[in-house]
Amino acid sequence: MKRFLARLFGRAAPTLYEAKPRDAAAIATLHGQSFRRGWGEAEIDGLLTERAVLCHCAQTGHRFAGFILSRMAADEAEILSVAVAANRRGGGLGRALLDLHLRRLAGFGAQAVFLEVDEQNVAARRLYARAGFQEVGRREGYYRDAAGKAATALVLRRDLS
Ligand SMILES: CC(C)(COP(=O)(O)OP(=O)(O)OC[C@H]1O[C@@H](n2cnc3c(N)ncnc32)[C@H](O)[C@@H]1OP(=O)(O)O)[C@@H](O)C(=O)NCCC(=O)NCCS
């Protein structure tokens, strides 16, 4: 029965929703699992209380499955982070989160959205390319990989108007 329910919820359609302060711990955990430099729960909590910060989360069954977080300044927004739980990647969840988030940002008056992505991050680059982001800059040596080797950050932009 337990296994059946787990399978059922594992396949359940994700629910997307605007983050609440109580999501800070789950966001911090997933962020820590997804990036070399994690964000602490307090840091996330602080971000979620900022008026200019917008964050959406995804849940499948009762499991936290992903988030996307950005900050607005005037009529521009910057996506600060996006991650999907490792066992849910490749199933369209990143795309669903990004689509919803961009629509909400447009609704709040954002005209353009920026982000930085590691040049070697194939999945993220495909996600953003599919959503219409285009390269507008490069920051050589901006990241360090696990071995300490320098990696380039691409600056991407998507107009919403
Ligand atoms: C980037 C990330 C959020 C994408 O989420 P996701 O739910 O796997 O994305 P989707 O299933 O919606 O797929 C988005 C695109 O990425 C592609 N993709 C997904 N996983 C991939 C992989 N491992 N290798 C290559 N492409 C991949 C998909 O094919 C799709 O491209 P397409 O529409 O051209 O077919 C997820 O991989 C992740 O959390 N990565 C770790 C954190 C991270 O790197 N965040 C981005 C920081 S800028």
The ligand as a MOL file (V3000), in Angstrom:
LIG
                    3D

  0  0  0     0  0            999 V3000
M  V30 BEGIN CTAB
M  V30 COUNTS 48 50 0 0 0
M  V30 BEGIN ATOM
M  V30 1 C 17.9660 23.2480 -14.9900 0
M  V30 2 C 16.7820 22.5070 -14.3490 0
M  V30 3 C 16.0340 23.4650 -13.4310 0
M  V30 4 C 15.8320 22.0640 -15.4730 0
M  V30 5 O 14.6890 21.4770 -14.8770 0
M  V30 6 P 13.9570 20.2280 -15.5650 0
M  V30 7 O 12.6650 20.0040 -14.8740 0
M  V30 8 O 14.9080 19.0880 -15.6470 0
M  V30 9 O 13.7120 20.8410 -17.0160 0
M  V30 10 P 12.6870 20.3250 -18.1230 0
M  V30 11 O 12.3730 18.8830 -17.9150 0
M  V30 12 O 11.5670 21.2980 -18.1790 0
M  V30 13 O 13.5810 20.4310 -19.4280 0
M  V30 14 C 14.0380 21.6830 -19.8920 0
M  V30 15 C 14.9910 21.4490 -21.0560 0
M  V30 16 O 16.2220 20.9030 -20.5550 0
M  V30 17 C 16.5050 19.6890 -21.2180 0
M  V30 18 N 17.1570 18.8200 -20.2360 0
M  V30 19 C 16.6700 18.4360 -19.0560 0
M  V30 20 N 17.5820 17.6710 -18.4350 0
M  V30 21 C 18.6440 17.5780 -19.2770 0
M  V30 22 C 19.8940 16.9380 -19.2000 0
M  V30 23 N 20.2470 16.2280 -18.1360 0
M  V30 24 N 20.7490 17.0780 -20.2390 0
M  V30 25 C 20.4050 17.8020 -21.3250 0
M  V30 26 N 19.2210 18.4580 -21.4460 0
M  V30 27 C 18.3550 18.3320 -20.4350 0
M  V30 28 C 15.1780 19.1650 -21.6650 0
M  V30 29 O 15.3030 18.2760 -22.7580 0
M  V30 30 C 14.4840 20.4450 -22.0670 0
M  V30 31 O 14.9470 20.9090 -23.3190 0
M  V30 32 P 14.0200 20.7820 -24.6170 0
M  V30 33 O 12.7460 21.5180 -24.2810 0
M  V30 34 O 14.8340 21.4410 -25.6590 0
M  V30 35 O 13.7990 19.3130 -24.8120 0
M  V30 36 C 17.2470 21.2360 -13.5830 0
M  V30 37 O 18.0590 20.4670 -14.4420 0
M  V30 38 C 18.0190 21.5420 -12.3090 0
M  V30 39 O 17.4260 21.7320 -11.2610 0
M  V30 40 N 19.3650 21.5960 -12.4090 0
M  V30 41 C 20.2130 21.8810 -11.2250 0
M  V30 42 C 20.1160 23.3420 -10.8260 0
M  V30 43 C 20.4740 24.2510 -11.9840 0
M  V30 44 O 21.4390 24.0260 -12.6990 0
M  V30 45 N 19.6860 25.3320 -12.1350 0
M  V30 46 C 19.9100 26.3200 -13.1750 0
M  V30 47 C 20.8330 27.3690 -12.6980 0
M  V30 48 S 21.0670 28.6460 -13.9150 0
M  V30 END ATOM
M  V30 BEGIN BOND
M  V30 1 1 1 2
M  V30 2 1 2 3
M  V30 3 1 2 4
M  V30 4 1 2 36
M  V30 5 1 4 5
M  V30 6 1 5 6
M  V30 7 2 6 7
M  V30 8 1 6 8
M  V30 9 1 6 9
M  V30 10 1 9 10
M  V30 11 2 10 11
M  V30 12 1 10 12
M  V30 13 1 10 13
M  V30 14 1 13 14
M  V30 15 1 14 15
M  V30 16 1 15 16
M  V30 17 1 15 30
M  V30 18 1 16 17
M  V30 19 1 17 18
M  V30 20 1 17 28
M  V30 21 1 18 19
M  V30 22 1 18 27
M  V30 23 2 19 20
M  V30 24 1 20 21
M  V30 25 1 21 22
M  V30 26 2 21 27
M  V30 27 1 22 23
M  V30 28 2 22 24
M  V30 29 1 24 25
M  V30 30 2 25 26
M  V30 31 1 26 27
M  V30 32 1 28 29
M  V30 33 1 28 30
M  V30 34 1 30 31
M  V30 35 1 31 32
M  V30 36 2 32 33
M  V30 37 1 32 34
M  V30 38 1 32 35
M  V30 39 1 36 37
M  V30 40 1 36 38
M  V30 41 2 38 39
M  V30 42 1 38 40
M  V30 43 1 40 41
M  V30 44 1 41 42
M  V30 45 1 42 43
M  V30 46 2 43 44
M  V30 47 1 43 45
M  V30 48 1 45 46
M  V30 49 1 46 47
M  V30 50 1 47 48
M  V30 END BOND
M  V30 END CTAB
M  END
